[in-house]
Amino acid sequence: MQTSKAASPSADDTLLIQPKILYYGTPVVLLTTLNEDGSTNISPISSSWALGNHIVLGIGLGGKAAENLQRYRECVINLPDPSLWEQVERLAPTTGKNPVPTEKAAQGFTYQSDKFAASGLASIPSQQVRPARIRECPLQIEAVVEDFRAPAYAPFFAIVETRAVAVHAHRDLIIGEHHIDPRLWSPLIYNFRHYFGLGEPLGKTFRAEV
Ligand SMILES: Cc1cc2nc3c(=O)[nH]c(=O)nc-3n(C[C@H](O)[C@H](O)[C@H](O)COP(=O)(O)O)c2cc1C
């Protein structure tokens, strides 16, 4: 039988806090979506997670990405590595929304029509979807939107469920035919509004194949 180690209340080494954000460290995604004129917008996001070949995104309703995804239900989930953090940060104070919504303007956001030029990143055509990929991002996942909903409990955000339809990986990260070498790939991590790379490998789970 498993024995549980009950801590006495005095052993609690935590304090109750009220942080403004709960961004506890997730990969940065550069989400590309299709503008109304057929050009591609880039939006840095960090709220994403994968379930099989579905990827769920958390997107603010005041931004261009949300507008674009409702009009045209395709995107590319481009994953930058730590070497690209400054390009990501160049995009951080910008929006593809024109005019800039009042709330975003008050936070210092300005309109940027060409996010590729603004960031210095290069666009490359996608194969299955219309928004372009970002060439410098080592992983580029073309995806279609399966569901887009704004939950009643959080009227400023959309939960966007996507399905991957094509996965592109830089050649030097691939082992065999279909595996990413986890020793060579490192996501750019957004950790309480600071950028980090990964540290040294610690070990692997029992199901790891490489
Ligand atoms: C590293 C980083 C992570 C971000 N994560 C998110 C996110 O998960 N969801 C979101 O809606 N906005 C996120 N933002 C804010 C958007 O990038 C910002 O609203 C931007 O104006 C979106 O561009 P757009 O209006 O052209 O879509 C993040 C910004 C940065 C720099």
The ligand as an ORCA input file, in Angstrom:
! r2SCAN-3c Opt
* xyz 0 1
  C       5.893     36.338    -26.173
  C       4.483     36.808    -26.300
  C       3.443     35.951    -26.018
  C       2.125     36.354    -26.204
  N       1.109     35.462    -25.963
  C      -0.148     35.759    -26.357
  C      -1.165     34.774    -26.338
  O      -0.950     33.620    -25.967
  N      -2.387     35.123    -26.799
  C      -2.656     36.389    -27.259
  O      -3.784     36.647    -27.696
  N      -1.723     37.341    -27.258
  C      -0.463     37.053    -26.844
  N       0.515     38.015    -26.896
  C       0.143     39.381    -27.291
  C       0.012     39.523    -28.811
  O       1.241     39.256    -29.436
  C      -0.433     40.951    -29.133
  O      -1.791     41.095    -28.727
  C      -0.296     41.348    -30.580
  O      -0.753     42.673    -30.755
  C      -1.063     40.424    -31.514
  O      -0.859     40.857    -32.852
  P      -2.114     40.993    -33.840
  O      -3.069     42.009    -33.223
  O      -1.532     41.504    -35.136
  O      -2.729     39.640    -33.937
  C       1.836     37.668    -26.654
  C       2.895     38.545    -26.904
  C       4.198     38.122    -26.734
  C       5.325     39.084    -27.047
*
